[in-house]
Amino acid sequence: MIRTKVIDKSKAQHYTWGANCDSWVLANSTGLSVKQEVMPSGSKEQLHFHHKAQQFFYMLKGEATFYADNHKHILKPLQGISVSPMVKHFIANETDADIEFLVISQPTIGNDRVNL
């Protein structure tokens, strides 16, 4: 049997992290996590890695600076980046406007994150 669930940002679980960053949980199961996030100007995530989870970041709005294994990547709207397990990484907003993106993790990042 196929099970479906329609969700949108206005009805999703919301939380804040870091320096006033917003996250909406669009999907969350043992095998998959999908979040829509907004980061204000000047905010950044902490350098970290995941033992098991692979992640895909997909830009919806604005320009993000993404650091992975000591490489700098600029992501524009409708561009994404894949991050394999064990890769040290973080995303930053080095612009004057908010950025908005999806972060998809498989499996979910539960207790898999190691901050550096």
Z-matrix of the N, CA and C atoms (Angstrom, degrees):
N
C 1 1.433
C 2 1.536 1 109.28
N 3 1.307 2 117.49 1 133.84
C 4 1.456 3 122.73 2 177.97
C 5 1.525 4 108.54 3 -89.76
N 6 1.317 5 115.67 4 131.69
C 7 1.464 6 120.99 5 177.53
C 8 1.515 7 108.34 6 -113.95
N 9 1.295 8 115.85 7 134.29
C 10 1.459 9 120.25 8 -179.71
C 11 1.524 10 110.07 9 -128.26
N 12 1.316 11 114.75 10 156.02
C 13 1.459 12 120.48 11 177.86
C 14 1.523 13 107.78 12 -148.61
N 15 1.302 14 116.16 13 123.43
C 16 1.459 15 121.26 14 176.78
C 17 1.522 16 107.94 15 -89.57
N 18 1.323 17 116.34 16 132.03
C 19 1.468 18 120.67 17 178.80
C 20 1.521 19 108.33 18 -139.52
N 21 1.311 20 115.53 19 147.31
C 22 1.457 21 119.81 20 171.70
C 23 1.521 22 108.51 21 -134.61
N 24 1.304 23 115.88 22 165.84
C 25 1.453 24 122.33 23 -174.28
C 26 1.530 25 112.60 24 -56.14
N 27 1.332 26 117.44 25 -36.07
C 28 1.466 27 120.23 26 -176.97
C 29 1.531 28 113.15 27 -67.67
N 30 1.331 29 117.54 28 -19.71
C 31 1.460 30 120.90 29 -179.15
C 32 1.537 31 112.64 30 -111.05
N 33 1.314 32 116.39 31 -1.69
C 34 1.466 33 120.84 32 -176.91
C 35 1.524 34 111.37 33 -79.10
N 36 1.337 35 115.38 34 153.97
C 37 1.473 36 120.97 35 173.08
C 38 1.519 37 108.48 36 -60.31
N 39 1.328 38 117.70 37 135.14
C 40 1.465 39 122.67 38 -177.70
C 41 1.524 40 110.02 39 -120.93
N 42 1.329 41 116.28 40 144.09
C 43 1.460 42 121.01 41 170.95
C 44 1.516 43 108.85 42 -150.49
N 45 1.317 44 116.92 43 163.14
C 46 1.462 45 121.61 44 176.55
C 47 1.521 46 108.93 45 -111.99
N 48 1.324 47 115.70 46 154.26
C 49 1.455 48 121.35 47 178.52
C 50 1.522 49 108.39 48 -146.74
N 51 1.308 50 116.79 49 162.18
C 52 1.464 51 121.44 50 176.61
C 53 1.514 52 112.59 51 54.67
N 54 1.331 53 116.22 52 -138.65
C 55 1.460 54 123.37 53 -177.25
C 56 1.526 55 110.03 54 -92.24
N 57 1.335 56 116.26 55 75.90
C 58 1.471 57 122.77 56 177.80
C 59 1.522 58 114.10 57 63.22
N 60 1.313 59 117.37 58 34.34
C 61 1.463 60 122.06 59 174.62
C 62 1.530 61 108.21 60 -87.17
N 63 1.313 62 116.55 61 144.59
C 64 1.464 63 122.50 62 -178.88
C 65 1.516 64 110.78 63 -110.71
N 66 1.333 65 115.55 64 145.19
C 67 1.455 66 121.25 65 176.64
C 68 1.520 67 109.34 66 -138.92
N 69 1.334 68 116.21 67 134.82
C 70 1.451 69 123.79 68 174.86
C 71 1.521 70 107.90 69 -117.07
N 72 1.329 71 117.32 70 125.81
C 73 1.461 72 122.67 71 -178.16
C 74 1.526 73 108.05 72 -86.45
N 75 1.325 74 116.14 73 107.11
C 76 1.466 75 121.70 74 -178.58
C 77 1.518 76 112.15 75 -87.98
N 78 1.327 77 116.72 76 -30.26
C 79 1.467 78 122.22 77 176.70
C 80 1.517 79 107.54 78 -153.17
N 81 1.335 80 115.62 79 140.91
C 82 1.459 81 119.11 80 179.64
C 83 1.524 82 109.30 81 -154.65
N 84 1.317 83 115.44 82 108.48
C 85 1.455 84 122.03 83 175.20
C 86 1.519 85 107.60 84 -138.14
N 87 1.311 86 117.11 85 177.79
C 88 1.454 87 120.23 86 179.82
C 89 1.518 88 111.81 87 -59.22
N 90 1.329 89 116.32 88 -35.25
C 91 1.456 90 120.53 89 -175.08
C 92 1.511 91 115.91 90 -97.06
N 93 1.348 92 118.23 91 -11.39
C 94 1.464 93 119.38 92 -173.19
C 95 1.523 94 111.38 93 -154.25
N 96 1.334 95 115.48 94 138.43
C 97 1.457 96 122.39 95 173.55
C 98 1.529 97 107.54 96 -131.45
N 99 1.340 98 116.89 97 132.51
C 100 1.463 99 122.20 98 175.38
C 101 1.521 100 106.77 99 -129.74
N 102 1.335 101 116.16 100 123.83
C 103 1.464 102 121.62 101 179.89
C 104 1.523 103 109.69 102 -130.36
N 105 1.318 104 115.11 103 145.38
C 106 1.458 105 121.50 104 171.99
C 107 1.515 106 105.78 105 -107.96
N 108 1.332 107 116.81 106 127.35
C 109 1.452 108 120.22 107 -173.27
C 110 1.523 109 111.44 108 -128.66
N 111 1.337 110 114.88 109 150.95
C 112 1.467 111 123.03 110 175.57
C 113 1.518 112 107.33 111 -126.90
N 114 1.333 113 115.31 112 130.30
C 115 1.459 114 121.15 113 177.34
C 116 1.525 115 108.64 114 -121.03
N 117 1.346 116 117.49 115 125.51
C 118 1.460 117 119.91 116 177.44
C 119 1.531 118 111.79 117 -72.81
N 120 1.303 119 114.74 118 164.38
C 121 1.464 120 121.93 119 178.34
C 122 1.524 121 110.88 120 -51.67
N 123 1.326 122 116.23 121 135.96
C 124 1.457 123 121.93 122 176.21
C 125 1.518 124 115.60 123 82.31
N 126 1.332 125 118.19 124 -2.34
C 127 1.465 126 119.86 125 -179.10
C 128 1.526 127 110.77 126 -88.68
N 129 1.325 128 115.52 127 157.11
C 130 1.465 129 120.33 128 176.27
C 131 1.515 130 109.43 129 -154.35
N 132 1.308 131 114.33 130 156.77
C 133 1.452 132 121.85 131 177.91
C 134 1.526 133 108.28 132 -88.99
N 135 1.315 134 117.36 133 162.41
C 136 1.458 135 122.57 134 176.53
C 137 1.526 136 109.85 135 -79.46
N 138 1.330 137 116.98 136 143.05
C 139 1.463 138 121.78 137 174.47
C 140 1.527 139 108.80 138 -59.16
N 141 1.332 140 116.35 139 132.09
C 142 1.465 141 121.07 140 -177.09
C 143 1.532 142 109.97 141 -160.32
N 144 1.328 143 115.64 142 176.25
C 145 1.460 144 121.39 143 171.92
C 146 1.519 145 108.34 144 -148.02
N 147 1.321 146 116.04 145 168.56
C 148 1.463 147 122.56 146 177.56
C 149 1.526 148 108.29 147 -122.90
N 150 1.325 149 116.31 148 135.61
C 151 1.464 150 120.61 149 178.91
C 152 1.526 151 111.85 150 -66.57
N 153 1.322 152 117.86 151 -44.46
C 154 1.465 153 121.74 152 -172.88
C 155 1.519 154 114.48 153 -115.30
N 156 1.307 155 117.84 154 -33.65
C 157 1.470 156 120.93 155 -171.70
C 158 1.522 157 112.57 156 -75.00
N 159 1.314 158 114.72 157 136.04
C 160 1.453 159 121.19 158 165.67
C 161 1.520 160 106.05 159 -99.13
N 162 1.338 161 116.40 160 149.33
C 163 1.459 162 119.84 161 -177.34
C 164 1.518 163 110.51 162 -132.02
N 165 1.335 164 114.25 163 153.32
C 166 1.455 165 121.27 164 174.15
C 167 1.524 166 107.24 165 -133.00
N 168 1.325 167 116.11 166 123.07
C 169 1.461 168 123.12 167 177.72
C 170 1.521 169 107.79 168 -105.03
N 171 1.345 170 117.09 169 130.34
C 172 1.461 171 122.35 170 -176.78
C 173 1.525 172 108.96 171 -130.01
N 174 1.332 173 116.30 172 118.43
C 175 1.459 174 121.87 173 -175.64
C 176 1.530 175 111.53 174 -76.66
N 177 1.323 176 115.49 175 130.30
C 178 1.462 177 122.04 176 175.09
C 179 1.523 178 111.06 177 -102.18
N 180 1.339 179 116.80 178 -38.44
C 181 1.460 180 121.58 179 -174.86
C 182 1.522 181 109.30 180 -149.20
N 183 1.323 182 116.72 181 137.09
C 184 1.456 183 121.52 182 175.91
C 185 1.518 184 112.85 183 84.34
N 186 1.328 185 114.29 184 -172.58
C 187 1.462 186 121.64 185 -175.90
C 188 1.527 187 109.16 186 -125.52
N 189 1.318 188 116.43 187 119.26
C 190 1.471 189 121.61 188 -178.69
C 191 1.527 190 109.95 189 -103.37
N 192 1.314 191 114.79 190 149.52
C 193 1.456 192 121.01 191 170.36
C 194 1.520 193 106.24 192 -105.19
N 195 1.316 194 115.32 193 125.20
C 196 1.454 195 121.00 194 -176.00
C 197 1.520 196 108.12 195 -118.95
N 198 1.318 197 115.65 196 129.02
C 199 1.453 198 121.63 197 179.03
C 200 1.524 199 108.38 198 -111.48
N 201 1.332 200 116.50 199 125.51
C 202 1.464 201 121.80 200 179.93
C 203 1.524 202 108.91 201 -143.43
N 204 1.327 203 116.15 202 124.10
C 205 1.471 204 122.08 203 -179.48
C 206 1.527 205 112.12 204 47.13
N 207 1.321 206 115.42 205 49.66
C 208 1.468 207 123.18 206 177.10
C 209 1.522 208 113.99 207 64.74
N 210 1.335 209 118.68 208 20.31
C 211 1.460 210 122.92 209 174.37
C 212 1.516 211 108.94 210 -115.45
N 213 1.331 212 116.28 211 141.92
C 214 1.460 213 122.55 212 179.60
C 215 1.528 214 108.99 213 -102.99
N 216 1.348 215 115.75 214 129.59
C 217 1.463 216 121.83 215 179.24
C 218 1.520 217 108.38 216 -126.59
N 219 1.319 218 117.39 217 135.71
C 220 1.452 219 122.35 218 174.70
C 221 1.524 220 107.43 219 -101.62
N 222 1.343 221 115.89 220 122.52
C 223 1.460 222 121.43 221 -179.80
C 224 1.519 223 109.51 222 -109.35
N 225 1.318 224 116.08 223 126.36
C 226 1.462 225 123.21 224 178.36
C 227 1.522 226 108.67 225 -104.31
N 228 1.341 227 117.96 226 168.46
C 229 1.463 228 119.95 227 178.67
C 230 1.524 229 112.31 228 -51.96
N 231 1.315 230 115.35 229 139.82
C 232 1.467 231 125.30 230 -179.94
C 233 1.526 232 112.83 231 70.12
N 234 1.337 233 116.80 232 19.97
C 235 1.460 234 122.12 233 172.07
C 236 1.524 235 108.69 234 -117.49
N 237 1.321 236 116.35 235 152.88
C 238 1.452 237 121.05 236 179.72
C 239 1.513 238 111.53 237 -139.46
N 240 1.324 239 114.99 238 170.40
C 241 1.456 240 121.16 239 177.59
C 242 1.524 241 108.77 240 -143.03
N 243 1.323 242 116.23 241 136.31
C 244 1.465 243 122.82 242 177.06
C 245 1.521 244 108.90 243 -96.20
N 246 1.320 245 115.66 244 140.16
C 247 1.461 246 121.62 245 178.70
C 248 1.521 247 108.00 246 -127.12
N 249 1.311 248 116.41 247 119.68
C 250 1.462 249 122.02 248 179.79
C 251 1.524 250 110.85 249 -78.78
N 252 1.332 251 117.33 250 160.00
C 253 1.465 252 119.80 251 174.62
C 254 1.534 253 110.64 252 -55.41
N 255 1.310 254 116.34 253 148.83
C 256 1.465 255 125.91 254 177.09
C 257 1.531 256 114.10 255 75.89
N 258 1.328 257 118.87 256 -1.55
C 259 1.463 258 121.78 257 178.75
C 260 1.529 259 109.10 258 -83.67
N 261 1.328 260 117.33 259 122.63
C 262 1.461 261 122.23 260 176.71
C 263 1.520 262 108.21 261 -70.99
N 264 1.355 263 116.40 262 130.24
C 265 1.462 264 119.03 263 -175.11
C 266 1.524 265 112.21 264 -158.10
N 267 1.343 266 114.87 265 162.63
C 268 1.460 267 122.63 266 167.72
C 269 1.521 268 108.85 267 -163.86
N 270 1.332 269 115.24 268 157.59
C 271 1.456 270 122.65 269 178.58
C 272 1.522 271 108.06 270 -110.91
N 273 1.340 272 116.67 271 144.78
C 274 1.460 273 121.78 272 -179.36
C 275 1.523 274 109.81 273 -138.05
N 276 1.313 275 115.46 274 149.83
C 277 1.462 276 121.28 275 173.14
C 278 1.516 277 107.27 276 -108.06
N 279 1.320 278 116.34 277 100.36
C 280 1.456 279 122.18 278 -177.85
C 281 1.526 280 110.82 279 -101.78
N 282 1.339 281 116.97 280 22.13
C 283 1.467 282 122.06 281 -179.84
C 284 1.529 283 109.69 282 -110.84
N 285 1.336 284 115.96 283 -179.45
C 286 1.467 285 122.11 284 -179.59
C 287 1.522 286 113.09 285 -93.40
N 288 1.335 287 118.20 286 2.53
C 289 1.466 288 121.99 287 -177.48
C 290 1.529 289 109.88 288 -127.29
N 291 1.337 290 116.13 289 160.48
C 292 1.467 291 120.83 290 175.23
C 293 1.525 292 110.57 291 -61.86
N 294 1.313 293 115.94 292 151.35
C 295 1.467 294 121.21 293 170.00
C 296 1.526 295 107.86 294 -118.10
N 297 1.331 296 115.33 295 151.53
C 298 1.459 297 120.99 296 -179.88
C 299 1.523 298 107.91 297 -136.53
N 300 1.333 299 116.18 298 136.63
C 301 1.459 300 120.06 299 -174.80
C 302 1.518 301 110.91 300 -156.08
N 303 1.319 302 115.23 301 164.80
C 304 1.464 303 122.72 302 171.40
C 305 1.518 304 107.89 303 -101.96
N 306 1.333 305 116.12 304 142.30
C 307 1.456 306 120.85 305 170.91
C 308 1.527 307 106.87 306 -125.73
N 309 1.321 308 114.47 307 121.04
C 310 1.459 309 122.39 308 -176.26
C 311 1.525 310 107.40 309 -114.71
N 312 1.322 311 115.89 310 124.81
C 313 1.473 312 121.15 311 -177.24
C 314 1.513 313 109.62 312 -122.73
N 315 1.338 314 115.02 313 136.08
C 316 1.467 315 120.63 314 179.88
C 317 1.525 316 109.28 315 -142.88
N 318 1.348 317 119.19 316 118.21
C 319 1.461 318 126.04 317 -8.38
C 320 1.516 319 110.09 318 -67.99
N 321 1.334 320 116.72 319 179.30
C 322 1.456 321 120.51 320 179.45
C 323 1.525 322 109.96 321 -56.59
N 324 1.331 323 116.96 322 153.77
C 325 1.463 324 120.09 323 -173.83
C 326 1.520 325 114.30 324 -85.23
N 327 1.335 326 117.89 325 -1.83
C 328 1.464 327 124.21 326 175.48
C 329 1.517 328 116.51 327 5.55
N 330 1.313 329 118.34 328 -101.85
C 331 1.472 330 123.41 329 179.22
C 332 1.523 331 110.78 330 -106.81
N 333 1.304 332 116.41 331 32.81
C 334 1.464 333 122.07 332 -171.91
C 335 1.534 334 112.82 333 -101.38
N 336 1.305 335 118.52 334 -4.44
C 337 1.468 336 122.22 335 -173.73
C 338 1.526 337 110.29 336 -90.84
N 339 1.358 338 115.48 337 136.26
C 340 1.472 339 122.04 338 175.79
C 341 1.519 340 107.30 339 -123.62
N 342 1.344 341 116.48 340 111.59
C 343 1.468 342 121.12 341 177.04
C 344 1.519 343 110.34 342 -77.91
N 345 1.306 344 115.53 343 142.94
C 346 1.474 345 121.35 344 -179.22
C 347 1.519 346 110.39 345 -112.88
